[in-house]
Amino acid sequence: MSGSNGSGVAASRSTLWWGLAAAALAVGYADLWRGGVTVAPILLAVGYCILIPIAILK
């Protein structure tokens, strides 16, 4: 018996938040590397100040 109690859904949502945070940081650093001065800081701030804390708390 597998006994699924929904913990797979919680793990999946946590992984989704970590993935979004990683994607925002990767795109932010890539834009920063190519000289971006507007989008890069926004993506990095959102990644570090919003998405990562959400991923930790979920």
KAGI-V523758 format. One record per residue. RES is the residue in one small letter. SS is DSSP state (a for helix, b for strand, c for the rest). PHI is phi in whole degrees, 0 to 359 (none if undefined). OMEGA is omega in whole degrees, -180 to 180 (* if undefined). Layout:
# KAGI-V523758
res=RES ss=SS phi=PHI omega=OMEGA
res=RES ss=SS phi=PHI omega=OMEGA
This chain:
# KAGI-V523758
res=m ss=c phi=none omega=-177
res=s ss=c phi=278 omega=177
res=g ss=c phi=64 omega=-180
res=s ss=c phi=292 omega=-180
res=n ss=c phi=241 omega=177
res=g ss=c phi=93 omega=-179
res=s ss=a phi=292 omega=177
res=g ss=a phi=294 omega=178
res=v ss=a phi=291 omega=179
res=a ss=a phi=296 omega=178
res=a ss=a phi=294 omega=179
res=s ss=a phi=294 omega=179
res=r ss=a phi=292 omega=178
res=s ss=a phi=298 omega=178
res=t ss=a phi=297 omega=178
res=l ss=a phi=298 omega=179
res=w ss=a phi=296 omega=178
res=w ss=a phi=297 omega=178
res=g ss=a phi=295 omega=177
res=l ss=a phi=297 omega=179
res=a ss=a phi=297 omega=-180
res=a ss=a phi=296 omega=179
res=a ss=a phi=294 omega=179
res=a ss=a phi=297 omega=180
res=l ss=a phi=292 omega=-180
res=a ss=a phi=296 omega=179
res=v ss=a phi=292 omega=178
res=g ss=a phi=297 omega=179
res=y ss=a phi=291 omega=177
res=a ss=a phi=296 omega=178
res=d ss=a phi=292 omega=177
res=l ss=a phi=296 omega=-180
res=w ss=a phi=297 omega=-179
res=r ss=c phi=270 omega=172
res=g ss=c phi=103 omega=-179
res=g ss=c phi=292 omega=-180
res=v ss=c phi=240 omega=-180
res=t ss=c phi=246 omega=-176
res=v ss=a phi=287 omega=-177
res=a ss=a phi=302 omega=180
res=p ss=a phi=298 omega=179
res=i ss=a phi=294 omega=180
res=l ss=a phi=296 omega=179
res=l ss=a phi=293 omega=178
res=a ss=a phi=295 omega=178
res=v ss=a phi=296 omega=-180
res=g ss=a phi=297 omega=-176
res=y ss=a phi=282 omega=-172
res=c ss=a phi=264 omega=-178
res=i ss=a phi=241 omega=-172
res=l ss=a phi=289 omega=180
res=i ss=a phi=295 omega=175
res=p ss=a phi=299 omega=176
res=i ss=a phi=297 omega=-180
res=a ss=a phi=296 omega=179
res=i ss=a phi=291 omega=-177
res=l ss=a phi=282 omega=-179
res=k ss=c phi=277 omega=*
